[in-house]
Every structure is written in structure tokens, then in C-alpha cells.
Amino acid sequence: MISFSDYYPFGSIMPGRGNNPDSYRYGFNGMEEDNSLKGPGNSYDFGARMYDSRLGRWMSVDPLDNAYPYSTPYSGIGNNPISFIDSDGEKISGFWEYRNNHQVKLLIMELEKYTGLKLEITRNGLKYSENSGATAFSPSMRKDLMKYIDDTNKDVKFSLTSKNGCFYKEDVVEGRAVSIIYFNFEYIKKMQDNVRGKYLDKRTVGAALTFMHELGHWFIPENEDLVRVPDQNPNLMSSVQGKQIPIDNTYRKELDKSLNKSSRKKFGERQHYYILLKNGNKVVAMNFETKRALETGNFSDLKLSQISFFYMPDESKNADNQKIYEIDEKTLPNNADLKVILGSEKQKK
């Protein structure tokens, strides 16, 4: 053992409760110490900002301060290091801190609608209770969400992020497994804007289903989750499948039966994790017909009414690659432009 220390909640070292040689530079939460100005263990580099463990305050303004209009941009770990985690000085992980965020409120309302549960954001995380008279439009989602919340061996936390995408990250805090669900609502909006198909319901990539998808990943062993399958077409770089997809599709089927029973709009069924095309576009087919056309490169038999897919946005591309072409009767005569739309051919000038 190189070093050990006991800390007060905000990160100050307890006197006489550790052994830290000068050669070891890391301390509270594994962060690098900066002892040159304030002495040993009083200043830490979290990446996005410097932290003063004596004050429990950051030394600069929160880069995501617009997400926390109800809190000072200097407060360390949301003023509650027991309930929250701040792994990089940019964002706090914990539902309570986002209880007044409008988009989080909409996420909770959508989860309540689909599950029939009454959900509450508490200081100890997300809690549920029975909501008398409410219908569970997706009984499977209701069952799974209750299971995730009730799991005593795992702790689920929530964080907004400015990074491109929604994802989860595992950590261990005080011997307890913690999963942080990182959410970017702007990314979800872009996915919904990139839904293609006149009969595909945009809610299929909405906040609630995205949240359940990321939460479900944590309960599937990593070595069983994502599997790459061999390319079936030279235009394809890879096709990725995962165990969470059938679970998500069960939710979609139940929501279709209850919410879209009399509508031609459907949540669809995700056919794979994604197909990565050579131009860098990640395309997700939401029915078998579109998946088959993607894998074979034969779009001649794909009817306009059968088109059902969405793009996974990638902000690393330039503006030209970001262009998404609308599919309708005028821009897709005889499906001639579909190969261009899906990136399997260069656009004709």
C-alpha cells in the first residue's frame, strides 16, 4: 500500500488518520493534489476545475451553470457529498440536484405515464409508489423500473452532460456499486429530429425509452451486452447487436398496443444496435424491411411506407456530413435517392 487517508465529507484530510508520502500525488476521490499554494491535501485538480477541500468550493464558475439556476456555480458537490458525486468538476450525479430542471420533470412524467407508477425525486434518489387508477401502458417497463430502484446492491445516479450522447458509467463509492446515467436532452431531440419514416413514432427514441435503455445496460454483464456481427455488405463497416435491444422492443410492443392501438404510427422494433456506414453515419433500422435493404444494399423493393429508421447524431462530423435528407414522394422517386440518404453512395452533383 502506497498511501491511505481518512477524509471529512468534503475532502479535507483527518489529522493523524493517514500516511501519504511526498512521491504520491493523488488524494480525495483519486484526484491529483496541487500542494504548491495551499499545502498538502487542500487543493485538487478535478479536470474541469480546481477544488478547495477546506471550503468545499470550486475556484472557478461551473461550466454548466445554466443547468443549475437554483445553485451557486461555486458550490462543491452540490453542497451534499453524501448524496451526490462530481467526478470531474463539471456535473453533479444525483437526481435531487435536478429536481427543478424542466426537462428532468418531463422525463419523470413520461416514465410515470408509461409505467403507471408515482415517481418522486428524493435526496436518496428516485423512489416509486403505487398510483391508484393509473394504467401501466408498459407492464414490463413498470416491472423493470421497480426492480432497478429496489436493487439494494446498486445505486443509480443521474447527471446532465454536455457530451454528445446518453450513456452510463460504473463507479464504486464506499464499497457500493454506483451507476451514473449521463443524459443530454439536446442529443435526444436530435435523434427524434432524425427519425425517418411516416409511420415511425418519434417517442421510440424519446427520453423515457432512452433512460430505460441506459439503465438496463447496467444490469446486463458487460461481456454479454454488445456483440459485433460480421459485415454482410462492403458498404457496411460493422453491425452491432445487444441484449438490451429485445428488452427495449418489449416496451415498444406494449406501448404500441396501448397508446397506438388505433394509429398507423408505431414505436417500431429496433433491429440492431446500429449499422455504421462508411461515411460515418450510424443508422438504426426500426423494421425488418429497412434492415434488409441496409444489409443487402438492395433498396428497389423497399416501399416508401416501409421506410423506418433514425440516425444517431455525431457532432464530430462536418456540416456536409451532418446533412440529413428528407424522405417523401418528391425527393424519393422510385427509391433512387435512398442509397444517398443512407450513405451507401456518393451524392450526385
N, C-alpha and C positions, 0 to 999 in steps of 0.2 A: 504494500500500500504506500503510495507516494504522499498523499495528503488526505486529511479529514478535518471537517469543521462542523460545528452546530451553528445554526443561524436563527436569528429572530425572523418573524414572518416576512418583513420587507427586505431581508437580506443582510442585515448587519451581523457581524461575527460575534458570537457569545464569548466573552473573555474567559480564557483558560479552558476552552472546550474544543481545542483543535491543535493540529500540528501542520504547518504549512511552510515548507522550505522555499527559499527565495527563487529557486530554479523552476518552481511550478507556478504557472501564470494564471491558472483558472480557479474560479471560486463559485459563488452563488449561481445556481442553475446551470453550471458548466460554462459560464460566460468568462471572457478574458478580463483580468483585472488591469486597471490603469492606476498604479500606485504612486505615480510621479508627483501628483499635485495634492492629493487628499489623504495619502497614507494607505497602508495595506487594507484591502477589503472594503474600501469606501466608495470606489468608483468602478463601474463595469461597462464594457462595450457590448451592447446587445445587437449590434449590427446597424439598425436604423438610427439609434440614438444612444447617448451616454446616460447612465443611470447612477444616481446617488443613493446608496442603500441606507444612509443615515436619515435622510429626509423622506425616502420613499417617493422620490420625484425624478422626472426626467429633466435633463438640462437643456432641452430644446422642444419646440412645439411638435405635437403629434402630426405626422404626415397624412393621417386620415382623420383629422379633427372634425371634418364636416359630417362624419358618420356618428359623432358623439356630441351633438349640440348641447346636451344637458350636463356635460362634464368638462372640467378644466383640461386643456391639452397637455398639461404637465403632470397630471396625477399618475402615480406609479401603480400599474396592475389594477386599474380601476378602483384604487383605494381598498381592495379586498383580495389580498394574495391567497386567502384560503379557498375562495370560490372560483377565482379566475387564473388564467395562465397568459402571460405575454412572452412569447418565445423569441421575439426579435425587435421589440420596441416599436412595432408598427400597429399591431392589432391585439385586442384582448379576446381570449377564448372563454366564453361563458354566456349562457342565454340571458341571464339577468341584466347584463350590461346593455343588451339590445332590446329590452322590453318596450321602449318607447319608439323604436325605429319603425317607421310606417311599413316598409317592405317586409320586415320580420312579422309584423302584425298580420299582414296579408297572407304570409306563409302559414302562420298558425291557423288562420281562418280557413284556408284551403285544406289543411290537414284535418281540421275538425269536420269540415263538410264531407270529406271522403271517408273518414273513419267513424263518424257519429259520436266521437268522444268529446269531452270538455277538457281542453288543454290549458294549462296555466304555467307561466314562466315564474319560477320561484328562485330564491337565492341559491338553492341547491340543485337547480337545473329544471328540466322540463318534467312536469307532472301531469297525470291524467285522472279523470273521474268519469263516472257514467253520466251521460246526458240524456235524461229521460225524454222519450218521444222522438229522439233524433234517429235517423236512418243511417246505417253503415252502408254507404254505396259501394265500398270495397271491404268486405269482411276480412279478407286476407291481409290487407294493409292495416286494418284495425288490430288484428291479432299480432302482427309483426311489430307494430309500433309499441304496443303494450309490452311485448317480450323484451324489446330493446331498452325501454325505460326501466323495467323491473329487474334487469340483469344486475345483480349485486357485485359481480366481479369486474364490471366495466363501467366506466364513467364517460358519458358523451358530452362534449362541449361544442360550442358553436362560435364561429368567428367570421366577420366580414373580411374580405380580402380585395386588394386592387389587382391581384394577379389574374391572368387570363384563364378562366375556368372555374369549376367547382370540384373539390377533391377532399380527401380525408388524410389525416396524418396521425400515426400512432405515437404515443409517448408513455412514459412511466413516471408517475408523481407519487412520492411517498409509498412506493411499493404497489401502487394501484394502476392498472392499465387505463389509459385515457385516450380517447379518440377525439380529435378536433375536426369538426366538419367545417371546411372553409367554403364560404359562399360568395359569389359575385353575381348580384342580381342583374347587372348590366349584361353579363355573359348569357344569362338565361333569356333575357329579352332578345339578344342577337340570335340565339338558337331558334326562338319562336318566330322571329322575322325571317329566318332561313328555312322554315317549313315549306315544302313544295308538294302540291297535290291538292286538288279542290275538295277532296273528301277527307283530308287528314286534319284532325282536331289539334290545334296548337297547344292545348293543355297537356298533350302527351309528353312534352319536354318543358312543362311548367315547373314552378318552384317546389310543389309538394312531391311530385314524382322524382324530381332530381334529388331532393333531400332524402327520400326513402332509398333511392339508388345508392347514394354515397354512404348512408348509414348501414345499408345491407352489406356493403363491401367488407366492413369491419368484422362481420360475423361469419365470413367465409375464409377458411385458411388460404393464405396468400398463394401457396403453391397449387391450389385448386381453382383459383379465381379466373385468371386470364390465360387463354391458350391461343397461340398463333397457329393458323392452319395454312397448308401450302397454297401458294398462288395458283389460281386457275386460269389466269389470263395475263399476257405480258404487259397489259396496261395497268395491272394492279401490282402494288408493292407488297401489300400484306392484308390479310383479313383476320380480325381478332374476335374471338368469342369469349364469353364469360358466364359463370354460374349465376350471376345476379340477374342476367337478362331474362331467363324464364320466370323468375320471381316477379320482376317488373311487369312482364307481359300478363301474368295472372291478375295483377292490379288493373291493367288496361282492359282486359276482357270483362272484369266485373264492373268497371266504370262504364264501359260501352253498354252493357246490359241494363244498367240502372239509369244513367244520365243521357245516353244517346240511343235509347231503345227505338224511338220514332224518328231518328235523324239519320241522314246519309253520312254525316260527319262521324268519323270513328277515331279512337285513340290509336288504332293500328297495333301491329305486333313487331317489335324490334327483331330483325333477322340476324344481327351480329353486333359486335361491339362497334366496329366501324370498318369501312374499307378505305385504305389510304391510297389515293391515286398518285400517279407520277408527278402531277403538278402541285402536289402537297395538300390538296383538298381532302378532308375527312368527310366521307359521305355515309350516312346511316339509312339503309333501306327499311321501310316500315311495312312492307308486304313482300310476299314471295316473288311476285312478278317483277318488281323493281330489282330485287336481289339477283334474280336470274339474269336480267338484262345487264346488270353491272358485271357479273362474274363471267358471262359469255361474250360480252361486247356486242351482242345482237339486240338492237332496240327496235327492230322492224315490227315485232309482234306486240310491243308494249303499247296499249291503248292509252289515250290521254286520261281517261277515268281511272286507270290503274297506277298512274304515277304517284308514288308515296315515299318521300324521303326528306331528310333535313341535313344541312351542313353543320359541322361542328366548327365554330369560328376560330380562326387562328390569326391573331393580330400581328404575328411576326411577318406575315406576307406584305408585299407592297400593295398599293392601291389597285393596280391592274388585276392582281390575283384575287383581290377581295371582291371583285365584281360578281354579283350573283344575277343570273338571268332569269327573268320571269318565264313561266311556262303557261301558255294559253294557246288558243286556237290560231292566233295570228302569228306568234313567234315560233310556233312548232308545227309547221305544215308537214304532214306525213312523218313526223318524228325526226326530221332531217337535222335539227339543231340539238337533239338530245345529247349526242356524243360530246358536243362542245360544252354544253351545260355541265355535264358530269366530268369534264376534264380529260376525256379519253382521246380527244382530237384537238388540234390547234384550231383556234377560231379563224375562219376565212375572212380575209380583209376585203 
